[in-house]
Amino acid sequence: MNIRFSKSIRAAILLVGLFLLSACGTFELGMEPELVAATPEASLTVTTQPTPSPAQDLEVTPVGAIDETPPVTELAEPSPETPVQETWAPSPLWATYRDPNAGYGYAFPCHWVSQGTTLPSYDEAYFLDRSIRGHWAEGAPPDGAVKLEIAAFDYAESGIEPGTSLEEAVPLAISDNIVASERVHLGQREALRVELEGTVYPGDATNEIYFFEVSPTRMLMFSVLPRSALTSPDVQGIIESLALSEAEPIVIPANDPQGPLEGREILADTAAGYCFQYPSEYTLEAFPPSGIPYAGDISTLKLERPFYTVGLTSSVLPVGEQSTLEELVSQFIQGLPEGAASQVERNPAERIGGVDFQIGWEPAEFLEGVPGADGSREILAKHADRLYRLSFVPSIRVNPQAAPELESLFLTVTTSFSFLPLD
């Protein structure tokens, strides 16, 4: 398990950056996205091996088997001379999602691919490399490859009367043939466990879905594939973090997530506030800002090939709360060498299929064909008071033979990219 866990941020760098921004009134973004090799002395990235807590079985207990009125144990008040120690703190390696319509939310390992209602631990490139005709090549997912489905059902959309019990509402909302159902406790909540016909994978004993009652007019569905992953620490953490409505807080787990899948690494920069997966064949280099007002290390991934190098440089720049992404992108383009702006294509339609491009649930600008030594593909996104920049090289216009590896890296990074809490 390898998580590149960078906590390195120096207050002096940030202060210098803010002073430069306030003194000059603007900033330069038109920098060449060259891959600069780091010296060992200059690297600020710290590699750690977070050890997840041992897996504890998540007990799915029938409701009737639980004493609903446990005895209350009186706890002695702490002595005034003995301060109470805070023993719990949220892990910085969990990102959060809040559904804009239904209001439910959850925390998830920052390198997982959150798509709102679908939450896999693997990216699309990982699946494509290990699948045949849309199914896992081995018949079941590799160890650690998990997919969750979380979705809200409004009773009105299925013609269900308000106040209908889960036992009556579920058969009206789903088309699958229900074999059995029972009330259970999943985590700290009561849910209706529904068993369906057949199984998805050979190792699963049943195909099952859990339903939570959110309100008299809404329920929330939760399922996990493969079924055996229900007891894994990461899935347990997601279940415990689950907020059924906007009024409920999302509880961030205290334990760090488990490590990446085989063939993947994780770059998590908690100082700069971002996290993503990348293929294990890439080497990670990091170097300090060299006077440029960046908030965290500038990290570079490199893959050497005989006639080209595929790489990614990720960096973060403080820009202030009032700046808009459109303004920042315009400044970036204006900072390019004279005549270069005309070569840049913004948000290529064939790339994003007419849908607004995003990373980490934030709007992002996609720039193709940015001039440079090898050209680059740039992703710019604004989160809080920072501008996040991902520079992929080379441009496939300059070096078409690099396209397969560049596209795979691009897909892995952008789909797994998450913003981490900045506080």
Contacts in CASP RR format, 6 or more apart in sequence:
PFRMAT RR
TARGET T0000
AUTHOR 0000-0000-0000
METHOD contacts of the structure
MODEL  1
MNIRFSKSIRAAILLVGLFLLSACGTFELGMEPELVAATPEASLTVTTQP
TPSPAQDLEVTPVGAIDETPPVTELAEPSPETPVQETWAPSPLWATYRDP
NAGYGYAFPCHWVSQGTTLPSYDEAYFLDRSIRGHWAEGAPPDGAVKLEI
AAFDYAESGIEPGTSLEEAVPLAISDNIVASERVHLGQREALRVELEGTV
YPGDATNEIYFFEVSPTRMLMFSVLPRSALTSPDVQGIIESLALSEAEPI
VIPANDPQGPLEGREILADTAAGYCFQYPSEYTLEAFPPSGIPYAGDIST
LKLERPFYTVGLTSSVLPVGEQSTLEELVSQFIQGLPEGAASQVERNPAE
RIGGVDFQIGWEPAEFLEGVPGADGSREILAKHADRLYRLSFVPSIRVNP
QAAPELESLFLTVTTSFSFLPLD
1 49 0 8 1.000
1 50 0 8 1.000
1 258 0 8 1.000
1 259 0 8 1.000
1 260 0 8 1.000
2 47 0 8 1.000
2 49 0 8 1.000
2 259 0 8 1.000
2 260 0 8 1.000
2 265 0 8 1.000
2 266 0 8 1.000
2 280 0 8 1.000
3 48 0 8 1.000
3 49 0 8 1.000
3 50 0 8 1.000
3 93 0 8 1.000
3 256 0 8 1.000
3 259 0 8 1.000
3 260 0 8 1.000
3 265 0 8 1.000
3 266 0 8 1.000
3 268 0 8 1.000
4 45 0 8 1.000
4 47 0 8 1.000
4 265 0 8 1.000
4 266 0 8 1.000
4 267 0 8 1.000
4 268 0 8 1.000
4 284 0 8 1.000
4 299 0 8 1.000
5 46 0 8 1.000
5 47 0 8 1.000
5 48 0 8 1.000
5 50 0 8 1.000
5 93 0 8 1.000
5 268 0 8 1.000
5 270 0 8 1.000
6 44 0 8 1.000
6 45 0 8 1.000
6 46 0 8 1.000
6 267 0 8 1.000
6 268 0 8 1.000
6 269 0 8 1.000
6 270 0 8 1.000
6 271 0 8 1.000
6 272 0 8 1.000
6 286 0 8 1.000
6 296 0 8 1.000
6 297 0 8 1.000
6 299 0 8 1.000
7 46 0 8 1.000
7 270 0 8 1.000
7 271 0 8 1.000
8 44 0 8 1.000
8 45 0 8 1.000
8 46 0 8 1.000
8 271 0 8 1.000
8 296 0 8 1.000
8 297 0 8 1.000
9 271 0 8 1.000
9 272 0 8 1.000
9 295 0 8 1.000
9 296 0 8 1.000
13 288 0 8 1.000
13 289 0 8 1.000
13 291 0 8 1.000
13 293 0 8 1.000
13 294 0 8 1.000
13 295 0 8 1.000
13 296 0 8 1.000
14 293 0 8 1.000
14 295 0 8 1.000
14 318 0 8 1.000
16 291 0 8 1.000
16 293 0 8 1.000
17 293 0 8 1.000
17 318 0 8 1.000
18 293 0 8 1.000
18 318 0 8 1.000
20 27 0 8 1.000
20 293 0 8 1.000
21 27 0 8 1.000
21 293 0 8 1.000
21 318 0 8 1.000
21 319 0 8 1.000
21 320 0 8 1.000
26 331 0 8 1.000
27 293 0 8 1.000
27 317 0 8 1.000
27 319 0 8 1.000
27 331 0 8 1.000
28 335 0 8 1.000
29 317 0 8 1.000
29 328 0 8 1.000
29 331 0 8 1.000
29 332 0 8 1.000
29 335 0 8 1.000
29 387 0 8 1.000
29 389 0 8 1.000
30 332 0 8 1.000
30 335 0 8 1.000
30 336 0 8 1.000
32 372 0 8 1.000
32 373 0 8 1.000
33 313 0 8 1.000
33 370 0 8 1.000
33 372 0 8 1.000
33 375 0 8 1.000
33 376 0 8 1.000
33 378 0 8 1.000
33 391 0 8 1.000
33 393 0 8 1.000
34 373 0 8 1.000
35 300 0 8 1.000
35 302 0 8 1.000
35 309 0 8 1.000
35 311 0 8 1.000
35 313 0 8 1.000
35 393 0 8 1.000
36 287 0 8 1.000
36 300 0 8 1.000
37 285 0 8 1.000
38 285 0 8 1.000
38 286 0 8 1.000
38 287 0 8 1.000
38 300 0 8 1.000
39 287 0 8 1.000
42 287 0 8 1.000
42 288 0 8 1.000
43 285 0 8 1.000
43 286 0 8 1.000
43 287 0 8 1.000
44 286 0 8 1.000
44 287 0 8 1.000
44 288 0 8 1.000
44 297 0 8 1.000
45 284 0 8 1.000
45 286 0 8 1.000
45 297 0 8 1.000
45 299 0 8 1.000
50 93 0 8 1.000
50 256 0 8 1.000
50 259 0 8 1.000
51 256 0 8 1.000
52 233 0 8 1.000
52 255 0 8 1.000
52 256 0 8 1.000
52 257 0 8 1.000
52 258 0 8 1.000
52 259 0 8 1.000
53 233 0 8 1.000
53 255 0 8 1.000
55 231 0 8 1.000
55 232 0 8 1.000
55 233 0 8 1.000
56 231 0 8 1.000
56 233 0 8 1.000
56 236 0 8 1.000
57 231 0 8 1.000
58 186 0 8 1.000
58 187 0 8 1.000
58 230 0 8 1.000
58 231 0 8 1.000
58 235 0 8 1.000
58 236 0 8 1.000
58 239 0 8 1.000
59 185 0 8 1.000
59 187 0 8 1.000
60 184 0 8 1.000
60 185 0 8 1.000
60 186 0 8 1.000
60 193 0 8 1.000
60 230 0 8 1.000
61 184 0 8 1.000
61 185 0 8 1.000
62 182 0 8 1.000
62 183 0 8 1.000
62 184 0 8 1.000
63 183 0 8 1.000
63 184 0 8 1.000
63 185 0 8 1.000
63 190 0 8 1.000
64 183 0 8 1.000
66 185 0 8 1.000
78 84 0 8 1.000
88 254 0 8 1.000
89 254 0 8 1.000
90 252 0 8 1.000
90 253 0 8 1.000
90 254 0 8 1.000
90 421 0 8 1.000
91 252 0 8 1.000
91 253 0 8 1.000
91 254 0 8 1.000
91 255 0 8 1.000
91 256 0 8 1.000
91 257 0 8 1.000
92 268 0 8 1.000
92 270 0 8 1.000
92 420 0 8 1.000
92 421 0 8 1.000
93 109 0 8 1.000
93 110 0 8 1.000
93 256 0 8 1.000
93 257 0 8 1.000
93 268 0 8 1.000
93 270 0 8 1.000
93 275 0 8 1.000
93 420 0 8 1.000
94 107 0 8 1.000
94 108 0 8 1.000
94 109 0 8 1.000
94 110 0 8 1.000
94 241 0 8 1.000
94 252 0 8 1.000
94 253 0 8 1.000
94 257 0 8 1.000
95 107 0 8 1.000
95 108 0 8 1.000
95 109 0 8 1.000
95 110 0 8 1.000
95 114 0 8 1.000
95 275 0 8 1.000
95 360 0 8 1.000
95 418 0 8 1.000
95 419 0 8 1.000
95 420 0 8 1.000
96 105 0 8 1.000
96 106 0 8 1.000
96 107 0 8 1.000
96 108 0 8 1.000
96 241 0 8 1.000
96 250 0 8 1.000
96 252 0 8 1.000
97 105 0 8 1.000
97 106 0 8 1.000
97 108 0 8 1.000
97 114 0 8 1.000
97 116 0 8 1.000
97 119 0 8 1.000
97 361 0 8 1.000
98 104 0 8 1.000
98 105 0 8 1.000
98 243 0 8 1.000
98 246 0 8 1.000
98 250 0 8 1.000
99 105 0 8 1.000
99 116 0 8 1.000
99 152 0 8 1.000
101 152 0 8 1.000
102 152 0 8 1.000
102 154 0 8 1.000
102 218 0 8 1.000
102 220 0 8 1.000
103 152 0 8 1.000
103 243 0 8 1.000
103 245 0 8 1.000
103 246 0 8 1.000
104 150 0 8 1.000
104 152 0 8 1.000
104 214 0 8 1.000
104 220 0 8 1.000
104 242 0 8 1.000
104 243 0 8 1.000
104 244 0 8 1.000
104 245 0 8 1.000
104 246 0 8 1.000
105 241 0 8 1.000
105 242 0 8 1.000
105 243 0 8 1.000
105 250 0 8 1.000
106 119 0 8 1.000
106 150 0 8 1.000
106 238 0 8 1.000
106 241 0 8 1.000
106 242 0 8 1.000
106 243 0 8 1.000
106 250 0 8 1.000
107 237 0 8 1.000
107 238 0 8 1.000
107 241 0 8 1.000
107 250 0 8 1.000
107 251 0 8 1.000
107 252 0 8 1.000
107 253 0 8 1.000
108 114 0 8 1.000
108 119 0 8 1.000
108 238 0 8 1.000
108 241 0 8 1.000
109 121 0 8 1.000
109 234 0 8 1.000
109 257 0 8 1.000
109 258 0 8 1.000
110 257 0 8 1.000
110 266 0 8 1.000
110 268 0 8 1.000
110 275 0 8 1.000
110 418 0 8 1.000
110 420 0 8 1.000
111 257 0 8 1.000
111 259 0 8 1.000
111 260 0 8 1.000
111 264 0 8 1.000
111 266 0 8 1.000
111 268 0 8 1.000
111 275 0 8 1.000
111 276 0 8 1.000
111 277 0 8 1.000
111 416 0 8 1.000
111 418 0 8 1.000
112 119 0 8 1.000
112 120 0 8 1.000
112 121 0 8 1.000
112 234 0 8 1.000
112 257 0 8 1.000
112 416 0 8 1.000
112 418 0 8 1.000
113 119 0 8 1.000
113 120 0 8 1.000
113 121 0 8 1.000
113 122 0 8 1.000
113 123 0 8 1.000
113 124 0 8 1.000
113 415 0 8 1.000
113 416 0 8 1.000
114 360 0 8 1.000
114 361 0 8 1.000
114 418 0 8 1.000
116 150 0 8 1.000
117 149 0 8 1.000
117 150 0 8 1.000
117 151 0 8 1.000
118 147 0 8 1.000
118 148 0 8 1.000
118 149 0 8 1.000
119 147 0 8 1.000
119 148 0 8 1.000
119 149 0 8 1.000
119 150 0 8 1.000
119 238 0 8 1.000
120 127 0 8 1.000
120 145 0 8 1.000
120 146 0 8 1.000
120 147 0 8 1.000
120 148 0 8 1.000
121 144 0 8 1.000
121 145 0 8 1.000
121 146 0 8 1.000
121 147 0 8 1.000
121 234 0 8 1.000
121 261 0 8 1.000
122 141 0 8 1.000
122 145 0 8 1.000
122 261 0 8 1.000
122 264 0 8 1.000
123 277 0 8 1.000
123 411 0 8 1.000
123 412 0 8 1.000
123 415 0 8 1.000
123 416 0 8 1.000
124 411 0 8 1.000
124 415 0 8 1.000
125 279 0 8 1.000
125 408 0 8 1.000
125 411 0 8 1.000
125 412 0 8 1.000
126 145 0 8 1.000
126 261 0 8 1.000
126 263 0 8 1.000
126 264 0 8 1.000
126 412 0 8 1.000
127 136 0 8 1.000
130 136 0 8 1.000
130 137 0 8 1.000
130 138 0 8 1.000
130 142 0 8 1.000
131 137 0 8 1.000
136 142 0 8 1.000
136 145 0 8 1.000
139 201 0 8 1.000
139 202 0 8 1.000
140 201 0 8 1.000
140 202 0 8 1.000
140 203 0 8 1.000
140 226 0 8 1.000
141 147 0 8 1.000
141 201 0 8 1.000
141 225 0 8 1.000
141 226 0 8 1.000
142 261 0 8 1.000
142 262 0 8 1.000
143 261 0 8 1.000
143 262 0 8 1.000
144 229 0 8 1.000
144 232 0 8 1.000
144 258 0 8 1.000
144 261 0 8 1.000
145 261 0 8 1.000
146 224 0 8 1.000
146 225 0 8 1.000
146 226 0 8 1.000
146 229 0 8 1.000
146 232 0 8 1.000
146 234 0 8 1.000
146 235 0 8 1.000
147 224 0 8 1.000
147 225 0 8 1.000
148 222 0 8 1.000
148 223 0 8 1.000
148 224 0 8 1.000
148 225 0 8 1.000
148 235 0 8 1.000
148 238 0 8 1.000
149 221 0 8 1.000
149 222 0 8 1.000
149 223 0 8 1.000
149 224 0 8 1.000
150 220 0 8 1.000
150 221 0 8 1.000
150 222 0 8 1.000
150 242 0 8 1.000
151 220 0 8 1.000
151 221 0 8 1.000
152 214 0 8 1.000
152 218 0 8 1.000
152 219 0 8 1.000
152 220 0 8 1.000
152 221 0 8 1.000
153 169 0 8 1.000
153 173 0 8 1.000
153 218 0 8 1.000
153 219 0 8 1.000
153 220 0 8 1.000
153 221 0 8 1.000
154 217 0 8 1.000
154 218 0 8 1.000
155 161 0 8 1.000
155 162 0 8 1.000
155 163 0 8 1.000
155 164 0 8 1.000
155 169 0 8 1.000
155 173 0 8 1.000
155 216 0 8 1.000
155 217 0 8 1.000
155 218 0 8 1.000
155 219 0 8 1.000
156 217 0 8 1.000
158 169 0 8 1.000
158 172 0 8 1.000
158 173 0 8 1.000
159 172 0 8 1.000
160 168 0 8 1.000
160 169 0 8 1.000
160 172 0 8 1.000
160 173 0 8 1.000
162 216 0 8 1.000
162 217 0 8 1.000
163 216 0 8 1.000
163 217 0 8 1.000
164 172 0 8 1.000
166 192 0 8 1.000
166 211 0 8 1.000
166 213 0 8 1.000
166 219 0 8 1.000
167 181 0 8 1.000
167 192 0 8 1.000
169 219 0 8 1.000
170 178 0 8 1.000
170 181 0 8 1.000
170 192 0 8 1.000
170 194 0 8 1.000
170 211 0 8 1.000
170 219 0 8 1.000
171 178 0 8 1.000
173 219 0 8 1.000
174 194 0 8 1.000
174 209 0 8 1.000
176 196 0 8 1.000
176 197 0 8 1.000
177 196 0 8 1.000
177 197 0 8 1.000
178 194 0 8 1.000
178 195 0 8 1.000
178 196 0 8 1.000
179 195 0 8 1.000
179 196 0 8 1.000
179 197 0 8 1.000
180 194 0 8 1.000
180 195 0 8 1.000
181 192 0 8 1.000
181 193 0 8 1.000
181 194 0 8 1.000
181 195 0 8 1.000
182 192 0 8 1.000
182 193 0 8 1.000
183 190 0 8 1.000
183 191 0 8 1.000
183 192 0 8 1.000
183 193 0 8 1.000
184 190 0 8 1.000
184 191 0 8 1.000
184 192 0 8 1.000
184 193 0 8 1.000
184 210 0 8 1.000
185 191 0 8 1.000
186 193 0 8 1.000
186 210 0 8 1.000
186 212 0 8 1.000
186 222 0 8 1.000
186 239 0 8 1.000
187 236 0 8 1.000
187 239 0 8 1.000
187 240 0 8 1.000
188 240 0 8 1.000
189 212 0 8 1.000
189 242 0 8 1.000
189 244 0 8 1.000
190 212 0 8 1.000
190 213 0 8 1.000
191 210 0 8 1.000
191 211 0 8 1.000
191 212 0 8 1.000
191 222 0 8 1.000
192 210 0 8 1.000
192 211 0 8 1.000
192 213 0 8 1.000
193 208 0 8 1.000
193 209 0 8 1.000
193 210 0 8 1.000
194 208 0 8 1.000
194 209 0 8 1.000
194 210 0 8 1.000
194 211 0 8 1.000
195 206 0 8 1.000
195 207 0 8 1.000
195 208 0 8 1.000
196 206 0 8 1.000
196 207 0 8 1.000
196 208 0 8 1.000
196 209 0 8 1.000
197 207 0 8 1.000
198 206 0 8 1.000
198 207 0 8 1.000
199 205 0 8 1.000
199 206 0 8 1.000
199 207 0 8 1.000
199 227 0 8 1.000
200 207 0 8 1.000
200 225 0 8 1.000
200 226 0 8 1.000
201 225 0 8 1.000
201 226 0 8 1.000
201 227 0 8 1.000
203 226 0 8 1.000
203 227 0 8 1.000
203 228 0 8 1.000
204 225 0 8 1.000
204 226 0 8 1.000
204 227 0 8 1.000
204 228 0 8 1.000
205 227 0 8 1.000
206 227 0 8 1.000
207 227 0 8 1.000
208 223 0 8 1.000
208 227 0 8 1.000
209 221 0 8 1.000
209 222 0 8 1.000
209 223 0 8 1.000
210 221 0 8 1.000
210 222 0 8 1.000
210 223 0 8 1.000
211 219 0 8 1.000
211 220 0 8 1.000
211 221 0 8 1.000
211 222 0 8 1.000
212 219 0 8 1.000
212 220 0 8 1.000
212 222 0 8 1.000
212 242 0 8 1.000
212 244 0 8 1.000
213 219 0 8 1.000
214 220 0 8 1.000
214 244 0 8 1.000
214 245 0 8 1.000
215 245 0 8 1.000
220 244 0 8 1.000
222 239 0 8 1.000
222 242 0 8 1.000
224 230 0 8 1.000
224 235 0 8 1.000
229 235 0 8 1.000
232 258 0 8 1.000
233 255 0 8 1.000
233 257 0 8 1.000
233 258 0 8 1.000
234 257 0 8 1.000
234 258 0 8 1.000
237 253 0 8 1.000
237 255 0 8 1.000
240 251 0 8 1.000
240 253 0 8 1.000
241 250 0 8 1.000
241 251 0 8 1.000
241 252 0 8 1.000
241 253 0 8 1.000
242 250 0 8 1.000
243 249 0 8 1.000
243 250 0 8 1.000
243 251 0 8 1.000
252 421 0 8 1.000
259 266 0 8 1.000
260 266 0 8 1.000
260 277 0 8 1.000
263 279 0 8 1.000
263 280 0 8 1.000
263 281 0 8 1.000
264 277 0 8 1.000
264 278 0 8 1.000
264 279 0 8 1.000
264 280 0 8 1.000
264 412 0 8 1.000
265 277 0 8 1.000
265 278 0 8 1.000
265 279 0 8 1.000
265 280 0 8 1.000
265 282 0 8 1.000
265 284 0 8 1.000
266 275 0 8 1.000
266 276 0 8 1.000
266 277 0 8 1.000
266 278 0 8 1.000
267 275 0 8 1.000
267 276 0 8 1.000
267 278 0 8 1.000
267 284 0 8 1.000
267 299 0 8 1.000
267 301 0 8 1.000
267 314 0 8 1.000
268 274 0 8 1.000
268 275 0 8 1.000
268 420 0 8 1.000
269 275 0 8 1.000
269 296 0 8 1.000
269 297 0 8 1.000
269 299 0 8 1.000
269 314 0 8 1.000
269 316 0 8 1.000
269 420 0 8 1.000
270 420 0 8 1.000
271 295 0 8 1.000
271 296 0 8 1.000
271 297 0 8 1.000
272 294 0 8 1.000
272 295 0 8 1.000
272 296 0 8 1.000
272 297 0 8 1.000
272 316 0 8 1.000
272 386 0 8 1.000
273 316 0 8 1.000
273 386 0 8 1.000
273 419 0 8 1.000
273 420 0 8 1.000
273 421 0 8 1.000
273 422 0 8 1.000
274 314 0 8 1.000
274 316 0 8 1.000
274 388 0 8 1.000
274 417 0 8 1.000
274 418 0 8 1.000
274 419 0 8 1.000
274 420 0 8 1.000
275 417 0 8 1.000
275 418 0 8 1.000
275 420 0 8 1.000
276 412 0 8 1.000
276 413 0 8 1.000
276 414 0 8 1.000
276 416 0 8 1.000
276 417 0 8 1.000
276 418 0 8 1.000
277 412 0 8 1.000
277 413 0 8 1.000
277 416 0 8 1.000
278 284 0 8 1.000
278 301 0 8 1.000
278 312 0 8 1.000
278 409 0 8 1.000
278 412 0 8 1.000
278 413 0 8 1.000
279 303 0 8 1.000
279 408 0 8 1.000
279 409 0 8 1.000
279 412 0 8 1.000
281 303 0 8 1.000
282 301 0 8 1.000
282 302 0 8 1.000
282 303 0 8 1.000
282 311 0 8 1.000
282 312 0 8 1.000
282 409 0 8 1.000
283 301 0 8 1.000
283 302 0 8 1.000
283 303 0 8 1.000
284 299 0 8 1.000
284 300 0 8 1.000
284 301 0 8 1.000
285 299 0 8 1.000
285 300 0 8 1.000
285 301 0 8 1.000
285 302 0 8 1.000
286 297 0 8 1.000
286 298 0 8 1.000
286 299 0 8 1.000
286 300 0 8 1.000
287 297 0 8 1.000
287 298 0 8 1.000
287 300 0 8 1.000
288 297 0 8 1.000
288 298 0 8 1.000
289 296 0 8 1.000
289 297 0 8 1.000
289 298 0 8 1.000
293 317 0 8 1.000
293 318 0 8 1.000
294 315 0 8 1.000
294 316 0 8 1.000
294 317 0 8 1.000
295 316 0 8 1.000
295 317 0 8 1.000
295 318 0 8 1.000
295 386 0 8 1.000
296 315 0 8 1.000
296 316 0 8 1.000
298 313 0 8 1.000
298 314 0 8 1.000
298 315 0 8 1.000
299 313 0 8 1.000
299 314 0 8 1.000
299 315 0 8 1.000
300 311 0 8 1.000
300 312 0 8 1.000
300 313 0 8 1.000
300 314 0 8 1.000
301 311 0 8 1.000
301 312 0 8 1.000
301 313 0 8 1.000
301 409 0 8 1.000
302 309 0 8 1.000
302 310 0 8 1.000
302 311 0 8 1.000
303 309 0 8 1.000
303 310 0 8 1.000
303 311 0 8 1.000
303 405 0 8 1.000
303 409 0 8 1.000
305 402 0 8 1.000
305 405 0 8 1.000
307 399 0 8 1.000
307 401 0 8 1.000
308 374 0 8 1.000
308 394 0 8 1.000
308 399 0 8 1.000
308 401 0 8 1.000
308 402 0 8 1.000
309 374 0 8 1.000
309 393 0 8 1.000
309 394 0 8 1.000
310 393 0 8 1.000
310 394 0 8 1.000
310 402 0 8 1.000
310 405 0 8 1.000
310 406 0 8 1.000
310 409 0 8 1.000
311 392 0 8 1.000
311 393 0 8 1.000
311 406 0 8 1.000
311 409 0 8 1.000
312 390 0 8 1.000
312 391 0 8 1.000
312 392 0 8 1.000
312 393 0 8 1.000
312 409 0 8 1.000
312 413 0 8 1.000
313 389 0 8 1.000
313 390 0 8 1.000
313 391 0 8 1.000
313 393 0 8 1.000
314 388 0 8 1.000
314 389 0 8 1.000
314 390 0 8 1.000
314 391 0 8 1.000
315 388 0 8 1.000
315 389 0 8 1.000
315 391 0 8 1.000
316 386 0 8 1.000
316 387 0 8 1.000
316 388 0 8 1.000
316 389 0 8 1.000
317 386 0 8 1.000
317 387 0 8 1.000
317 389 0 8 1.000
318 385 0 8 1.000
318 386 0 8 1.000
318 387 0 8 1.000
319 328 0 8 1.000
319 382 0 8 1.000
319 385 0 8 1.000
319 386 0 8 1.000
319 387 0 8 1.000
320 385 0 8 1.000
320 386 0 8 1.000
321 384 0 8 1.000
321 385 0 8 1.000
323 382 0 8 1.000
323 387 0 8 1.000
324 382 0 8 1.000
325 363 0 8 1.000
325 364 0 8 1.000
325 365 0 8 1.000
325 380 0 8 1.000
325 381 0 8 1.000
325 382 0 8 1.000
328 380 0 8 1.000
328 382 0 8 1.000
328 387 0 8 1.000
329 346 0 8 1.000
329 365 0 8 1.000
329 367 0 8 1.000
329 380 0 8 1.000
332 367 0 8 1.000
332 378 0 8 1.000
332 380 0 8 1.000
333 341 0 8 1.000
333 344 0 8 1.000
333 367 0 8 1.000
334 341 0 8 1.000
336 344 0 8 1.000
336 370 0 8 1.000
336 371 0 8 1.000
337 371 0 8 1.000
340 370 0 8 1.000
340 371 0 8 1.000
343 369 0 8 1.000
343 370 0 8 1.000
343 371 0 8 1.000
344 367 0 8 1.000
344 368 0 8 1.000
344 369 0 8 1.000
344 370 0 8 1.000
344 371 0 8 1.000
345 367 0 8 1.000
345 368 0 8 1.000
345 369 0 8 1.000
346 365 0 8 1.000
346 366 0 8 1.000
346 367 0 8 1.000
346 368 0 8 1.000
347 357 0 8 1.000
347 365 0 8 1.000
347 366 0 8 1.000
348 366 0 8 1.000
348 368 0 8 1.000
351 357 0 8 1.000
351 366 0 8 1.000
351 368 0 8 1.000
352 366 0 8 1.000
356 363 0 8 1.000
357 363 0 8 1.000
357 364 0 8 1.000
357 365 0 8 1.000
357 366 0 8 1.000
357 379 0 8 1.000
358 364 0 8 1.000
358 381 0 8 1.000
359 379 0 8 1.000
359 381 0 8 1.000
359 388 0 8 1.000
359 390 0 8 1.000
359 414 0 8 1.000
359 417 0 8 1.000
360 381 0 8 1.000
360 417 0 8 1.000
360 418 0 8 1.000
360 419 0 8 1.000
361 419 0 8 1.000
362 381 0 8 1.000
362 382 0 8 1.000
362 383 0 8 1.000
362 419 0 8 1.000
363 381 0 8 1.000
363 382 0 8 1.000
364 379 0 8 1.000
364 380 0 8 1.000
364 381 0 8 1.000
365 378 0 8 1.000
365 379 0 8 1.000
365 380 0 8 1.000
365 381 0 8 1.000
366 377 0 8 1.000
366 378 0 8 1.000
366 379 0 8 1.000
367 377 0 8 1.000
367 378 0 8 1.000
367 379 0 8 1.000
367 380 0 8 1.000
368 377 0 8 1.000
368 395 0 8 1.000
368 397 0 8 1.000
369 375 0 8 1.000
369 376 0 8 1.000
369 377 0 8 1.000
369 395 0 8 1.000
369 397 0 8 1.000
370 376 0 8 1.000
370 377 0 8 1.000
370 378 0 8 1.000
370 395 0 8 1.000
374 393 0 8 1.000
374 394 0 8 1.000
374 395 0 8 1.000
374 398 0 8 1.000
374 399 0 8 1.000
375 393 0 8 1.000
375 394 0 8 1.000
375 395 0 8 1.000
375 397 0 8 1.000
375 398 0 8 1.000
376 391 0 8 1.000
376 392 0 8 1.000
376 393 0 8 1.000
376 394 0 8 1.000
376 395 0 8 1.000
377 391 0 8 1.000
377 392 0 8 1.000
377 393 0 8 1.000
377 395 0 8 1.000
377 396 0 8 1.000
377 406 0 8 1.000
377 410 0 8 1.000
378 389 0 8 1.000
378 390 0 8 1.000
378 391 0 8 1.000
378 392 0 8 1.000
379 388 0 8 1.000
379 389 0 8 1.000
379 390 0 8 1.000
379 392 0 8 1.000
379 414 0 8 1.000
380 387 0 8 1.000
380 388 0 8 1.000
380 389 0 8 1.000
381 387 0 8 1.000
381 388 0 8 1.000
382 388 0 8 1.000
383 419 0 8 1.000
384 422 0 8 1.000
386 422 0 8 1.000
388 419 0 8 1.000
390 413 0 8 1.000
390 414 0 8 1.000
390 417 0 8 1.000
392 406 0 8 1.000
392 409 0 8 1.000
392 410 0 8 1.000
394 402 0 8 1.000
394 406 0 8 1.000
396 402 0 8 1.000
396 403 0 8 1.000
396 406 0 8 1.000
396 407 0 8 1.000
END
